[in-house]
Each structure stands twice: as C-alpha cells, then as structure tokens.
Amino acid sequence: MKIRLETGGLTLVADLSTAIDISIPLTFDGEQPNCFGAPRATRESLRVGDWVGDTHHDGSCNVDVYRLTPHCNGTHTECVGHIVHDDVFAAETVRGGLYPATLITVEPMTQAHARETTSPDPAPADRMITALAIKRALEQWPESVMRSALIIRTTPNPESKAMREYHADDPPPFLSMEAARLLVEMNVQHVLVDVPSLDRMADEGHLSAHHIFFGLPSGARDARAASRAHCTVTELIYVPDEIPDGYYLLDLQMPSFMTDAAPSRPLLYQVQTQ
C-alpha cells in the first residue's frame, strides 16, 4: 500500500504496509526500562466485590488495572505542559497525520571534546548530544523539509538499552543547550530521542534543553510565554542498528489521555524522494 505525497517541492513515496515501530514495548510482567527511581509499571486483575477480572480465577473475562508513570516507564511523548503550571495536553498537541522526518545517529561527547554548555555546568563524565554531532550527521541528509521531526539514535546502541534502568550516578547522554537551539533554528517540531530526557537526570531542576526547545524563557511557568507550544518531545525510544539513517514519514500514535505526557508508539515509514 503505497502513498505518494508532495511537501516543500519534494515528492515522497512510501509503503504504508512496512511500518517500523521504534517504541519500547511495555511488558508489565517482565523486563522494562526505568528511570528517576520510579516504581515499575504494574498490572493486577480488577476486583469488585466477589467478582474478579481474571478467567484463570473463574472470572467471566479478563479486566486489568494498570499503574504506570509515563515519563519513567517507557516510550512516551510529552508537551510543554510538562514544565508549566497550565494544563496543556500531549494528545491535543499531537493532531495526527504523517510528519516528514529524518533519522540520524550521533556519538555523544564528553565536555572536554564537545566544548558545548549545559545549565548547570556539565560534569567531566557527562556525555552530551551536541550541536556539532547533529550537524555532522545531517550533512548526508540535507533536505530541510524532512526535518519536521528529527529522530536521534545514540551510540553505543546495544539491545539492552531498551530495558535499561537509568540512574543519576551513571547518567545517560542528554542535549547540550547548543543542540537544543539548533533544533529550534532548524524548525524541528517533534524531536525523538533514545534517552530518558532531553536534559541531565539530575540538573537542579533547570531543564534547560526543554525550555529552549519549547521556546520558554528560563524559569517561566506560563504556557503563554512558550513560542513553540505546538512542539513535542518523545523520549525512551529504541531504534535498532539495522534501521538505516535517512528520510522517513513519522506517525506519532498516542492515546487520548488528557495529560502532559502519555505512552506513545512512533511508527516510521521509509521514503524515497523524487
């Protein structure tokens, strides 16, 4: 089932029968990713009086109660509501449709090699996703109209990354402020990363990369001050090595939860440009 569409002077052709799922499946009874020390995502059978929602225990059907923290228990998409006082909902920010997207692979750098900045200042062992690395990766994929969404895969990229428990004493990579500003300059509206957060796990509450990406002044808590409130951040994806860098269409699927973040299922369709 092929689709042909035009955007920004480019003609794109994609096969919609070959979706690539880059979300991390959330297995409630098995291994699952975790960060910030949040409780595991769990499920249990619903019990109402003498009735139990479990066919293994003489229930007429299976009805489970699920408990999870979207920001910490797996792939999720968030909006500016994550960092402001206002009720802004990710499901209303993501209107649906197919977004022109570019997938790149970058190697995070230590401060000694990166010479880019964060707030607070990076520690010597911190590894940053830098503006320099993003620029270099995009040299092979120069079409600016394909950057409505940018998917960033970091190295190393073992399969175990999908089930990693992240801790502040062994911090994962995060974006430098220069990298966040570059995303804004390129008009990236949806950024997807394979780390728990755009920002350092323990950053004294600054969330500088989030503020920059959403166009929100440092310390501001009013959504009306955000110049990019239409944008989204998707974290904790996993992109296997066999999926090549390049141009795709992104279908960012998520439930209609009226929350600042919700579990999501980003699907990619590889495209050819004409």
N, C-alpha and C positions, 0 to 999 in steps of 0.2 A: 504494500500500500504506500505509494509514493506521493509526496507533496512537492509542489513547485511554487515558490513564492519570490517576491522581489522586495528588497529593502536597501535603501541608500545607494541605488544604482547597481546592486549586485543581484543576480538570480541565484537562488539557493534551491538545491534538490536534496530531499531527504527521504529515507524509507521509514515510515512510521511503524512498521512491523518489527523493527530491530531496536527497541528501547534498551538503553544501558542504565541500570539502576545504580546510582552512586550513594545511596543511603546505606546506613548500617542497620541490618535487621535487628530489632529489639526482641531478644529471647528472654522471656520473663523467668523461665525455669533453668536458664543456663548462663553461659558467659555473656557479659555485656560490658560496654565501655562505661567509664565513670570518671567524674571529675569534681573538684571542690569538696570532696568528702561527703557528697550527698548520699542518702540511702539508696539502695538498689531499687530498681523498678520491680514491683511485685504484682502478683495476682492471687485472688482467692475466690472460691465459689460464694455466690450470694446466698445468704440465709435469711429467710423471712418466716418467723415462727418455726413450724416443723418442716417447712419446705426448704430444700437445698438445691441450688442450681448446678447439679453435677450428676450426670447419668450413671457414673460409677457408684454413686451412693443413693440409688433409687430415685433420683430426680428425673422429671419428665424431659428436661432439656438442660443444656449447659449455659449458665449465665455467670460470667465472671465480673469481679470488681477489680479494676486496675488502679495501681498507685504509681505515679512516676513524677519526676522533675524534668520537664522538657529540656531545660538548659544544661542538664548534667547527665542524663541517661541515654543519650544517643543523638542521632542526626535531628537537628531542629532548625527552624527558621524564625528569626526574630526581627522586630521592627524598632522604630525609635521609642516606642512605649517601654522598652527595656531600661531606658535611662532617664525618663522624665516622670513627672508627677501625673500627667494626664493619662487617661485610658485610651491608648492607641493600640489597635489590634492587628496582629500579623495577618490574619485571614482576610481582613478588609484592605490591607496594604497590597497583598498579592491578588491581583484581579484575575489571574488566569491567562492562558494563552502560551504561545511559544516565543521565547526570547533568544535572539542571536547571541551566541556565547562562544568564548574561547577558553580552551583548557590549556594550561601551562604547567610545567614542572620547574620548581625552583629549589635551590640548595640554601637553607638558612645559614646565616653567617654570625659569628661572634662579633662583639663590639669592636675588637681590635682590627678585624678585617672589614667590617661594614662601615664604620665611621658615620653611622646614622643614629638618630636620637629617639629616646622614649621619655615618658614622664611617669614616675621618677626615672633618674638616670639608670641605664642598664647595668646589671652586674656583669663581671668579666665572663662568666659562664653562660650568660643568656645567649640564645640563638634567635636571630631576627629574620623575618621575611622582609627583605629590603626593596626599596625602590629600584636600586641598581639591578638586583636579580630579576625583578619583574620586567624591567626594560629590556634586559638581555634576552629573556625568554620570548618576549613579544616580537623581537626582531624577525623571527621566522614567520610570524603571523601578524602582518601589519595592517590588516583591514580594520579600521576603527569602527565601522558599522557593526562588526561582530563582537563588540565589547559591551553590549547592554548587560551581559552577565560575564563575569570572569571567575573561572574555577581554578583554584591554586592547589596543586599537589606538591607536597614537600618530600624531600629525601632526607634520610633513608625512608623506604616505603614498605616495610615488611607487612605481611598479612596480619601479624599480631597487633598492629596499630589499631585495627578495628575493635579490639577488645581490651585496649589498654586502660589501666587505672592511672589517671594523671594526678600528680601531687606537686605541691608548690616547691618541695625540696628537690625535685627533679623536673624542672619546668619545661613544658613543651615550647616550640617556637611561637612567635607572635609577631604582629606587624610593627615595624618602625613607624614613627609619625610621618616620615617622608613617603613611605609606601602608602599610607592612608591618604595623604594629599595627592599622590599620583593617581589613585583610583578616582578621586574627585575630579582631577584635571582631565582624565580620560572619559568622564561621564559614565563610569561603571555604576549601574543602578542596583545590581544584585551581585554580591560577592559571596563565593562559596569556598570554604577552607576546610582542611582535614585536621584541624587542631581544635581544642575546646573553646578558644576565644580569640578574637582579633587582638586582645590585649594580654599582657602578662597575667598569670593566675593571681599573683599577689602584687598589686600595683598601687596599694594605699587608696584604692577607690577612684583613681584618676580616669580610667577607661578612655585614655586619650585617643586611641585609634577609632573607637566607637564614636566619640564626639566629632572627630574630624570627618568621618565617613558620612554621618547623618547631617553634617553642616550645623552642628550645635556648638555654641561657644562653650569653652571650658567652664564647668561648674553649673551651667544652665540646666534648669529642670522644667522649663515651659516648652511644650511641643511646638508652640507657635514660633519659637525662635529658631527652629530647625529648618534650614533651607533645602534639605534633602529628606524630608519626612516620607517621601514616596519610595525610598530605597529599603532594601532588606539585606540581612546578614544570615547566611546559613553556615552552621558550624558542625564539626564532627561528621563530615562526610568521609567516605573512603573510596579512592579511585585506584583500582588495581593497575599494576605496571603494564599489562597488556593492552590497556586502553590508550591509544596514542594521543599526544598533544595535537591540537588543531581546532577546527571550527565545528560547532555543534548548534543544534537547537535545544534549548532548555525548557522542559515542562516542570514547573515547580509545584508539586502537588502537596496539599496540606488540608487538614480538616477545618471545619468552620468553628474553631474554638475562639471565643472572644477573650483572648489572652495576648500578652505581649510577645509570646513565643509559643510554638506548637511543634510537635513532631512533624517531620516532613519527609517527602520522598522525591528528591530531584531525579528526573529522568533525562538522559541525553540521547539525541539522535544525531549521528554524524552526518555532516552535509558536504556536498561538493558545490563549489562556487563557479559560476559561469559568467 
